[in-house]
Amino acid sequence: MIKTIKIIGPAYPYRGGIATFNERLAQEFSSMGLDVDIETFVIQYPSFLFPGKTQYSGKPAPESLKIKRTIDSVNPLNWLKVGRRIGKEKPDLVIIRYWLPFLAPCLGTIASLIRRNKHTIIICLADNVIPHEHRPGDHLLTNYFMQRIDGLIAMSQSVLRDGNSFRKNLPQGFCPHPIFDNYGERLSPEVAKQKLKLEINTRYLLFFGFIRDYKGLDLLINAFADERLRKFPVKLLVAGEYYSSPEPYLKLIKDNNLENLAELRTDFIPDDEVNLYFSAADLVVQPYKSATQSGVTQIGYHFNKPMLVTHVGGLSEIIPDGKIGYVVEPDSLDIANALVDFYENDRIAEFEANVVEEKKKFSWANMVQTFIAVFNQAKDIAD
């Protein structure tokens, strides 16, 4: 039986989707009367590994959550101290968020020390087991971590398959990424555009989130250059910070004569502005070249937005093609064909109505129940 839970991973004052997820998950456990706290980093990445402008949030700390900054990702002496301390505290369940092999020595060592207490069950919630951007040593590092956990939960089948390549008999569960329901209310497109100082009578396609090469913004720019789209009053709205060089994207925009048709808001988008961008958009476009799952789709669901995703990773698992949007190949012509269909056949009302029904599948209660099921499997093995 679970009474005490510790989540290890990003949380306030760190920013980004993983931190937001961990805080929302802690709130869900807490609402069930469980004792939950989060242990996050004093140093998450060395600055030379972080591609953005800052790792830190500018928003206030979340209310009613216990968050402690204790973990130094680059200091082995710290890992020993943290692991031994948590082991002595004997929480029933420790959830470790795993998304980057660089963190495997830190998180694996902490997990190994906690498990010595013969009480705590350690479950990994994996965003990626094999990262999008490969580096030498990734497999070795991830294997080190994977041998030191009691269970695995993934939010896409592709990540679950990757996990099985390291440990075949590990207790595991699958639960799609729950809806991010903590970004405020949906506004009318007119109000949102006004607040963002966008053109009221123009329609917008939204690319949202950190801009990394694997996310395929170049494919979208080339698709948006399709002459068939010029008959519609539509522009491309790019909202998110560059995590790779902006030059290739800016050159593509220029070469395709799209300077007046691409609205670039390439600073980090704070949480209290997320609803503006999604409310202003007709369609959320995720033209990824590789993927596992994405929090962007779950923000889209929250705001009842039609979505276009590519047929990579787990994205197509949660977007029914032709019902709430499109699943296409990571190819500019395929993307362009879908965009033309969307506007030519005026599918926004149809898709939005279907989103309302489809999103009922993606609850935080389902995620909690998945943790409980995997915990019980792992506990039976341990006992």
Buried (B, 14 or more C-beta within 10 A) or exposed (E): EBEBBBBBBBBBBBBBBBBBBBBBBBBBBBEEEBBBBBBBBEBBBEEEEEBBEEBEBEEEEBEEBEBEBBBBBBBEEBBEBBBBBBBEBEBBBBBBBBBBBBBBBBBBBBBBBBBEBEEBBBBBBBBBBBBBEEEEEBBEBBBBBBEBBBBBBBBBBBBBEBBBEBBEEBBBBBBBBBBBBBBBEBBEBEEBBBBBEBEEEBBBBBBBBBBBBBBBBBBBBBBBBBEEBEEBEBBBBBBBBBBBEEEEBBEBBEEBEBEEBBBBBBEBBEBEBBBBBBBBBBBBBBBBBBBBBBBBBBBBBBBBBBBBBBBBBBBBBBBBBBBBBBBBEBBBEBBBBBBBEBBEEEBBEEBBEBBEEBBEEBBBEEBBEBBBBBBBBBBEEEE
